[in-house]
Amino acid sequence: MSNNKYSFKNRFKQQQLYHIYSKHGAYFVFLFFSFFLCYVFHLGLSL
């Protein structure tokens, strides 16, 4: 009984961690993409 309860708790924790990672993962990809666009734009201006 206690083992099953622990397993459920651990699974919930893992799911929460995955949700946070997916949320912040999209944000980091957007940040990197905007930085890349700025870099390309700056490179185009210098050329």
Summary of the structure (lengths in Angstrom):
residues: 47
radius of gyration: 20.3
end to end distance: 68.5
largest distance: 68.5
contacts: 87
relative contact order: 0.07
helix: 96%
strand: 0%
